[in-house]
Amino acid sequence: MPAGARCDFALRGDVLEGKERIRTLETYPDGSPRVQEIVGQLVVRYTNVETGESVDRNLTGTALAIIEPDGSFTLSLVGGHMAVGFGVTDEPSSAFLIFTGAGHEVFFATDGTRTATFGDGPVEDICQTLA
């Protein structure tokens, strides 16, 4: 991602291990997904492109995606870890967050904005970690 998209610097993420699976738990009458479960192992290396400094993060966990008819959806962390980037018009603004624990949620609106609701467990901003 270019500088300013999430962090003040260009941020790169490289998947080191990816064994995620997505399973549809509920559908709408037309067969489109209403609730999906995302589980499995995911390890990513995040790099500050300007300095070359990097950190590896284990994002293994379980999350639910609850999809609304209008295409908006909520990603809810059931347990473990998940990562979401936030732009300047999002809440929180200009961050790349690693959520750990349970109950953290991110709402993805149809206009592209994202809003976080914090649950139980720590949250790391990779932008601050690699600044």
KEKE-3310 file (N, C-alpha, C; in steps of 0.2 Angstrom, whole numbers, plus 5000, padded with zeros to 4 digits):
npx = (5004:5003:5012:5002:4990:4987:4997:5009:5020:5025:5018:5020:5014:5017:5012:5017:5013:4998:4984:4970:4952:4936:4919:4902:4889:4876:4863:4855:4838:4841:4852:4864:4878:4875:4880:4897:4910:4927:4942:4958:4975:4986:5000:5009:5021:5025:5031:5039:5042:5050:5060:5064:5062:5054:5040:5034:5018:5006:4991:4981:4966:4948:4934:4919:4909:4896:4885:4876:4860:4862:4876:4885:4895:4899:4914:4918:4927:4929:4938:4956:4966:4965:4967:4965:4965:4964:4958:4960:4947:4940:4935:4944:4955:4967:4976:4983:4977:4980:4970:4967:4960:4943:4927:4930:4925:4923:4915:4911:4906:4895:4900:4913:4919:4926:4922:4927:4923:4928:4932:4936:4953:4970:4975:4985:4993:5001:5006:5011:5020:5030:5035)
npy = (4994:5011:5025:5034:5028:5019:5019:5032:5029:5018:5002:4985:4969:4952:4936:4923:4910:4902:4896:4897:4895:4896:4895:4894:4897:4901:4906:4917:4917:4917:4910:4916:4920:4923:4922:4919:4908:4911:4903:4896:4895:4909:4918:4933:4944:4960:4975:4990:4999:5010:5010:4997:4989:4975:4965:4949:4943:4932:4928:4919:4912:4913:4920:4928:4933:4943:4946:4959:4962:4973:4973:4977:4973:4964:4960:4949:4945:4929:4922:4922:4930:4944:4955:4972:4985:5003:5018:5036:5041:5032:5024:5018:5031:5031:5018:5002:4988:4975:4964:4955:4942:4942:4946:4959:4969:4974:4985:4985:4997:5000:5011:5010:5014:5010:5004:5002:4992:4989:4974:4961:4960:4964:4977:4980:4993:4992:5002:5010:5002:4999:5012)
npz = (5000:4996:5003:5015:5012:5022:5032:5037:5029:5015:5015:5016:5014:5016:5013:5023:5028:5023:5026:5025:5027:5020:5025:5021:5031:5032:5020:5009:5002:4988:4987:4989:5000:5017:5030:5034:5039:5043:5044:5050:5047:5046:5042:5042:5035:5038:5031:5032:5019:5016:5026:5027:5039:5047:5053:5059:5059:5067:5061:5064:5067:5070:5062:5059:5045:5042:5031:5023:5014:5005:5002:5011:5025:5041:5049:5062:5075:5082:5089:5092:5080:5069:5055:5049:5038:5039:5032:5029:5030:5038:5054:5067:5060:5047:5050:5053:5059:5070:5077:5093:5102:5106:5100:5094:5081:5064:5053:5036:5025:5011:5004:5005:5017:5033:5050:5066:5080:5096:5105:5117:5122:5116:5104:5090:5082:5067:5060:5069:5076:5066:5063)
capx = (5000:5007:5012:4996:4984:4985:5002:5013:5025:5022:5017:5020:5012:5019:5010:5022:5009:4991:4979:4963:4946:4930:4913:4896:4885:4869:4862:4849:4834:4844:4858:4870:4880:4873:4885:4903:4915:4934:4946:4964:4982:4988:5006:5010:5027:5023:5037:5040:5046:5055:5066:5066:5060:5048:5038:5030:5012:5002:4984:4977:4960:4941:4930:4912:4907:4889:4884:4869:4858:4865:4883:4889:4896:4903:4918:4918:4932:4927:4944:4962:4968:4963:4970:4961:4968:4959:4960:4959:4939:4938:4936:4949:4958:4974:4979:4983:4976:4980:4965:4968:4955:4937:4922:4931:4921:4924:4909:4913:4900:4895:4904:4920:4922:4926:4922:4929:4921:4933:4930:4941:4960:4974:4975:4992:4994:5007:5009:5015:5025:5035:5036)
capy = (5000:5017:5030:5038:5024:5016:5022:5037:5026:5013:4996:4979:4963:4946:4930:4917:4904:4904:4890:4899:4891:4900:4890:4897:4894:4903:4909:4921:4913:4916:4906:4920:4920:4928:4921:4915:4907:4911:4899:4893:4898:4914:4922:4938:4948:4967:4978:4997:4999:5015:5008:4989:4986:4971:4961:4944:4942:4926:4930:4913:4913:4912:4926:4927:4938:4944:4950:4962:4962:4979:4971:4979:4967:4965:4955:4948:4940:4925:4921:4922:4936:4947:4961:4976:4992:5009:5024:5042:5042:5027:5025:5023:5034:5029:5013:4995:4985:4968:4963:4949:4940:4940:4952:4964:4969:4979:4986:4988:5000:5000:5016:5008:5015:5005:5007:4997:4991:4985:4969:4960:4958:4969:4979:4983:4996:4990:5008:5013:4997:5000:5019)
capz = (5000:4996:5009:5016:5012:5029:5037:5034:5025:5011:5019:5011:5018:5012:5016:5024:5028:5022:5025:5027:5024:5021:5024:5021:5036:5030:5014:5007:4998:4981:4987:4991:5007:5022:5035:5032:5044:5040:5049:5048:5049:5042:5045:5037:5036:5037:5030:5031:5013:5017:5031:5027:5045:5046:5059:5057:5064:5067:5061:5064:5071:5068:5061:5055:5040:5042:5024:5022:5007:5001:5001:5017:5030:5047:5051:5069:5078:5087:5093:5088:5077:5062:5053:5045:5037:5039:5028:5032:5031:5042:5061:5067:5054:5045:5054:5051:5066:5072:5083:5096:5107:5104:5100:5089:5074:5059:5048:5030:5022:5004:5001:5006:5023:5038:5057:5071:5087:5100:5110:5122:5119:5113:5097:5089:5076:5063:5058:5075:5077:5061:5062)
cpx = (5004:5006:5005:4990:4982:4990:5005:5018:5021:5023:5016:5018:5013:5016:5015:5019:5002:4987:4972:4958:4940:4924:4907:4891:4877:4869:4856:4845:4837:4850:4865:4872:4877:4878:4891:4907:4922:4938:4953:4970:4984:4994:5008:5016:5025:5030:5036:5044:5051:5061:5068:5064:5054:5047:5034:5024:5008:4995:4979:4971:4953:4937:4924:4911:4900:4887:4877:4867:4861:4873:4887:4890:4900:4907:4919:4923:4930:4932:4950:4964:4965:4966:4966:4965:4962:4962:4958:4951:4936:4938:4938:4952:4965:4978:4979:4983:4976:4976:4967:4963:4949:4932:4924:4927:4923:4918:4912:4906:4901:4899:4911:4923:4922:4926:4923:4925:4925:4930:4935:4947:4963:4973:4982:4991:5000:5010:5014:5021:5031:5037:5043)
cpy = (5006:5021:5034:5034:5021:5019:5028:5035:5020:5006:4990:4973:4957:4940:4925:4911:4906:4897:4891:4895:4896:4895:4895:4893:4896:4907:4913:4916:4912:4912:4910:4920:4925:4928:4917:4914:4907:4908:4897:4898:4903:4918:4927:4942:4955:4971:4986:4998:5004:5013:5001:4986:4981:4967:4955:4944:4936:4929:4925:4914:4911:4918:4924:4934:4938:4949:4952:4962:4967:4978:4974:4973:4969:4959:4955:4943:4936:4923:4920:4929:4938:4953:4965:4983:4997:5015:5030:5044:5037:5029:5019:5025:5032:5025:5006:4991:4978:4967:4956:4948:4938:4946:4958:4964:4975:4979:4989:4990:4999:5005:5015:5010:5010:5008:5001:4997:4987:4980:4968:4957:4964:4971:4982:4987:4995:4997:5011:5008:4998:5007:5021)
cpz = (5000:5002:5009:5015:5018:5034:5033:5029:5020:5015:5014:5016:5013:5016:5017:5025:5027:5021:5028:5023:5025:5020:5025:5026:5035:5024:5014:5003:4990:4981:4989:4998:5011:5028:5033:5038:5040:5046:5046:5049:5044:5045:5040:5039:5034:5036:5029:5025:5013:5021:5030:5033:5044:5052:5056:5062:5062:5067:5061:5069:5067:5068:5058:5051:5040:5036:5024:5015:5002:5000:5006:5021:5036:5048:5058:5071:5083:5092:5089:5086:5070:5061:5048:5044:5037:5036:5032:5033:5036:5050:5064:5061:5054:5050:5051:5057:5065:5078:5086:5101:5104:5104:5097:5083:5070:5054:5042:5026:5015:5001:5002:5013:5028:5045:5061:5078:5091:5105:5115:5119:5116:5106:5096:5082:5072:5061:5063:5076:5072:5059:5064)
residu = (MET:PRO:ALA:GLY:ALA:ARG:CYS:ASP:PHE:ALA:LEU:ARG:GLY:ASP:VAL:LEU:GLU:GLY:LYS:GLU:ARG:ILE:ARG:THR:LEU:GLU:THR:TYR:PRO:ASP:GLY:SER:PRO:ARG:VAL:GLN:GLU:ILE:VAL:GLY:GLN:LEU:VAL:VAL:ARG:TYR:THR:ASN:VAL:GLU:THR:GLY:GLU:SER:VAL:ASP:ARG:ASN:LEU:THR:GLY:THR:ALA:LEU:ALA:ILE:ILE:GLU:PRO:ASP:GLY:SER:PHE:THR:LEU:SER:LEU:VAL:GLY:GLY:HIS:MET:ALA:VAL:GLY:PHE:GLY:VAL:THR:ASP:GLU:PRO:SER:SER:ALA:PHE:LEU:ILE:PHE:THR:GLY:ALA:GLY:HIS:GLU:VAL:PHE:PHE:ALA:THR:ASP:GLY:THR:ARG:THR:ALA:THR:PHE:GLY:ASP:GLY:PRO:VAL:GLU:ASP:ILE:CYS:GLN:THR:LEU:ALA)
# end
